[in-house]
Amino acid sequence: MFRTVAAFSAGVVVGWVGRGVLGSERELLVRTIGLAHVVRERVTRLAAEQVEWWQDLVAEAKARIDHKRATAHPDEDAPAKVVRVA
């Protein structure tokens, strides 16, 4: 009997304190939505940074490939360059 009363009392106290700490259900809902909004913004920013990094990487690879293609096939119609060795 004592255990039952103690468990019931502890439940009431914990519920009362929890309700006081969290406030109303509306306040809890507003806080949860605010937290979800902050998390969404951070995830969006992180994803955008990763996409930008990937695009930079792809652009650099394309630039290197274009540079290698340009140097690998010299222009046959271009005049010869004179190099002086001292």
Sine and cosine of phi, psi and omega as CSV:
sin_phi,cos_phi,sin_psi,cos_psi,sin_omega,cos_omega
0.00,0.00,-0.69,0.73,-0.01,-1.00
-0.89,0.46,-0.64,0.77,0.03,-1.00
-0.88,0.48,-0.68,0.74,-0.02,-1.00
-0.89,0.45,-0.71,0.71,0.01,-1.00
-0.91,0.41,-0.67,0.74,0.00,-1.00
-0.91,0.42,-0.68,0.73,0.01,-1.00
-0.91,0.43,-0.67,0.74,0.03,-1.00
-0.90,0.44,-0.69,0.73,0.01,-1.00
-0.90,0.43,-0.68,0.73,0.02,-1.00
-0.89,0.46,-0.65,0.76,0.03,-1.00
-0.89,0.45,-0.67,0.74,0.02,-1.00
-0.90,0.43,-0.70,0.72,-0.01,-1.00
-0.90,0.44,-0.73,0.68,0.00,-1.00
-0.89,0.46,-0.68,0.73,0.04,-1.00
-0.89,0.45,-0.68,0.74,0.00,-1.00
-0.90,0.43,-0.71,0.71,0.01,-1.00
-0.92,0.40,-0.70,0.72,0.01,-1.00
-0.87,0.49,-0.67,0.75,0.03,-1.00
-0.91,0.42,-0.61,0.79,0.02,-1.00
-0.94,0.34,-0.61,0.79,-0.01,-1.00
-0.95,0.32,-0.71,0.71,-0.07,-1.00
-0.99,0.15,-0.38,0.93,-0.05,-1.00
0.99,0.14,-0.41,-0.91,-0.04,-1.00
-0.97,0.24,0.17,-0.98,0.04,-1.00
-0.90,0.44,-0.58,0.82,0.02,-1.00
-0.90,0.44,-0.67,0.74,0.02,-1.00
-0.89,0.45,-0.67,0.74,0.04,-1.00
-0.89,0.46,-0.68,0.74,0.02,-1.00
-0.90,0.43,-0.68,0.73,0.02,-1.00
-0.90,0.44,-0.68,0.73,0.03,-1.00
-0.89,0.45,-0.66,0.75,0.00,-1.00
-0.90,0.43,-0.69,0.72,0.02,-1.00
-0.91,0.42,-0.65,0.76,0.05,-1.00
-0.88,0.47,-0.69,0.73,0.03,-1.00
-0.91,0.42,-0.66,0.75,0.03,-1.00
-0.89,0.45,-0.61,0.79,0.02,-1.00
-0.91,0.42,-0.68,0.73,0.02,-1.00
-0.90,0.44,-0.70,0.72,0.01,-1.00
-0.88,0.47,-0.68,0.73,0.02,-1.00
-0.88,0.48,-0.67,0.75,0.03,-1.00
-0.89,0.46,-0.69,0.73,-0.01,-1.00
-0.91,0.41,-0.67,0.74,0.01,-1.00
-0.91,0.41,-0.65,0.76,0.02,-1.00
-0.89,0.46,-0.69,0.72,0.00,-1.00
-0.90,0.43,-0.68,0.74,0.02,-1.00
-0.89,0.45,-0.68,0.74,0.03,-1.00
-0.90,0.43,-0.65,0.76,0.02,-1.00
-0.90,0.43,-0.63,0.77,0.04,-1.00
-0.89,0.45,-0.66,0.75,-0.01,-1.00
-0.92,0.38,-0.64,0.77,0.03,-1.00
-0.91,0.42,-0.68,0.73,0.02,-1.00
-0.89,0.46,-0.66,0.75,0.02,-1.00
-0.88,0.48,-0.70,0.72,0.00,-1.00
-0.90,0.45,-0.67,0.74,0.01,-1.00
-0.90,0.43,-0.64,0.77,0.06,-1.00
-0.89,0.46,-0.66,0.75,0.00,-1.00
-0.89,0.45,-0.71,0.71,0.01,-1.00
-0.91,0.42,-0.67,0.74,0.01,-1.00
-0.89,0.45,-0.64,0.77,0.03,-1.00
-0.91,0.41,-0.66,0.76,0.03,-1.00
-0.89,0.45,-0.67,0.74,0.03,-1.00
-0.90,0.44,-0.64,0.77,0.01,-1.00
-0.90,0.44,-0.65,0.76,0.02,-1.00
-0.91,0.41,-0.66,0.75,0.02,-1.00
-0.90,0.44,-0.69,0.72,0.03,-1.00
-0.89,0.46,-0.64,0.77,0.02,-1.00
-0.91,0.42,-0.68,0.73,0.03,-1.00
-0.90,0.43,-0.63,0.78,0.03,-1.00
-0.91,0.41,-0.63,0.78,-0.02,-1.00
-0.94,0.35,-0.60,0.80,-0.01,-1.00
-0.99,0.11,-0.38,0.93,-0.04,-1.00
-0.97,0.24,-0.50,0.86,-0.03,-1.00
-0.88,-0.48,1.00,-0.01,0.00,-1.00
-0.92,0.38,0.40,-0.92,0.00,-1.00
-0.96,0.28,0.88,-0.48,-0.05,-1.00
-0.94,0.34,-0.45,0.89,-0.05,-1.00
-1.00,0.01,-0.09,1.00,-0.03,-1.00
-0.97,0.25,0.55,-0.83,0.04,-1.00
-0.92,0.39,0.47,-0.88,-0.03,-1.00
-0.93,0.37,0.55,-0.83,0.05,-1.00
-1.00,-0.07,0.67,-0.74,0.01,-1.00
-0.99,-0.12,0.81,-0.59,0.01,-1.00
-0.90,-0.43,0.83,-0.56,0.02,-1.00
-0.99,-0.15,0.74,-0.67,0.05,-1.00
-0.93,-0.37,0.82,-0.57,-0.07,-1.00
-1.00,0.04,0.00,0.00,0.00,0.00
